[in-house]
């Protein structure tokens, strides 16, 4: 049948998927900076050079993982918004996604991997998330402009107000600020519920 994948193509897709699964397991255990293609090759039963038939190198593998993470988050945020979630609902969606797999969150929002530079298309996927946030914040009531909003006027996308962009940026920095501290364990031993802090911060937004 036209368009049917050959056994070789299916096998290649399966191997790439397994390699990525092994990579995620490695990242969860030791962080992205410690990602080892040779170790993954041993786990999947092939030599180091053989693995390069599926990924040209560490950077290509990391890029695929970043794309997958951004795509998964973008889809989750868009689905929540289309399902009627307001700004607070979107914040809870992001938190739930982050808590489900902290290392996946840190791969895209944590400390950059030394020596790695993400290609431009990963930014394009992340921009889909901001597009949803801009739409959600555009629906909020108007308020007096701030000096920063005046500054943002020259950087605001078409059909979006500087106020909506300001609010979306504030949402992103506050949400990620609390999440990064929580996931890194900085609230441990402080005696309060991080979920309550998160909800309070979102309410203040």
N, C-alpha and C positions, 0 to 999 in steps of 0.2 A: 504493500500500500504506500502511496506517495506520502512522504513525511514521516514514515516509520523509522525509528532509529535502529541502526545496526547493532548487533551484539557487542561489537567493539566500542561503539559510542556509549551504550548503556553501561558497560563495564568501566569505561573511563569516568562517567558521571558518578558511579558508585564508589570508585576509588577516591575521587576528589572529595566526595561527601564524607567518607571514612577518615581521610586525612584531616579534614577540618574538624571532625568530632574529636580526634586525638589531640589536635592543636588546642581546642577549647579546654580539654581536660588538663593539658599541660599548663595553660594559662591560669586555670582555676587553682592549680597547685602551687605554681611558682611565679606567676605574672608573665606578661607578654615579653618583657625584656629577656626572659630565660628560654624563650621558644627555641627548640632544637629540632631541625629537620632530620638530622641523623637519628635522634631518639624516636621520632615518629616513624621513620622508615623501618626501624627494628620492630616497632609495635605492630605494623601492618605486614610484616614479613617480607620486606624487600630491602635492597641495598640503598645506600644514600643516593648514588647517581641515578638509580631507577626512579626514585621519587621525583626527580627533576623533570621527568616526562609529564608530570601532572601539575607541578608548580615550578616556575622558573627559578624560584629562590624564596628566601624568608619573607622579603618585602611583598612579593606577589601573594603569598599565603596570608600575611597580615592584612593586606588590602581586601582580600576576599572576605575575611572575618569582619572587618570594619564595615564593608558594604552590607553584609548580612545583618549586622547589629543595627545599623542605621535604618535599613529597610524594615526590619521587624518593629522598631520603635515608631517609625513613621506610619506604618500600617496600623499599629495599635492606637496612636493618637488620632489618626484620621477616622478610624472606625468608631472611636469614642465620640468624636465631635459629630459625625454623621448620625450617631445614635442619640444625639440630644444633649451630650455632656456640655456643661458650662465651663468657665475657667477653672473653678474648683475641681470639677470632675476630671478635667484634663490633667491637673496637677496630681490627682490621685492615680490616674492612669500611668503617668510617668514614674511615680514612686513604686507602684506595683511592679512595673516592668523592671525597674532597677533592683528591687529586692529579690525578684525571681532569679536573677543571675548577676551578682555584683561585679564579677570579673568582666562580664560583657559590657556592663555600664562603664567600668574604669577603662576599658580598651578605647572607648570613644570620648570619654569625658575626664579621664584621669591624666596622670603624668605621661607625656609623649614617650613613645618607645625610642630609645637612643639610636640615632642613625637612620630612622625611618621617616620618610616624607610621603604623606598621603596624596594620591592623585586628585585632580580637580573634581572628578565625578562623585567622589565621596561627599564633597561639600554640597553638590547639587542635591543629593538625597537628604542631607541634613536640612537643607533649605525648605524641603517639603514640610518638615515639622514646624518651622517658623511661619510658613504660609498658613497653616491651620491656626496657630496661635494669633496671628494677625487678624484672621477672620473672627475668632472668638472675642478678641479685645475690641474690635471695631464695633461690636454690638453693645458695648458698655456706654453709659450716659456720658455726655461731654463734661469737661471740667476746665478750669483756667489753665492756660499753657504755662509750662515751666521754662526756665532758660535752656535746659537741655533739649526740650522739645523744639524750641526755636532753632537750636543747633542741628537737630535731626531733620529739619525740614528739607535740607539739601540732600539727604540720603534716603528719603522715604520712597519706597516703591510706588508706582502708579496705582491709583485707586485705594491707597492706604493713607490714613492721616498720621501726622507725627505723634499725636497722642496715642494712637493704637500701637505704633512701633515702640514708643517709650514704655507703655504698659507691658507689651510682650517681652521686651528686653528685661524689664524689672522682674517679671514672672520667671524668666529663664535663669537670671542670676540668683534670685532668692531660692527658687526650687532646687537648683543644682548646688547652691551653697549648703543648704541643710542636708540634702541627700549625700553629698560628698563627705561631710563630717560624720553622718550617721553610718554610712557604709564602711568608712575607714576605722570605725570603732571609737571615735573621739567622745561619744556620749556614754561609753561604758563606765559604770561605776558612779555616774552622776545622780542616779536615783530618780530620774523622770522617764516618762514614756516618750520616745522620739516621735511616735505617731501623733501624740498630742501637740508637741512642738510644731511639727509639720503642718497640722491642721490650723494651728493658731497663726502661723506665718502666712498661709494661704488666705485665711480670713482677713488678715490685715492688708493683703494685696488688694 
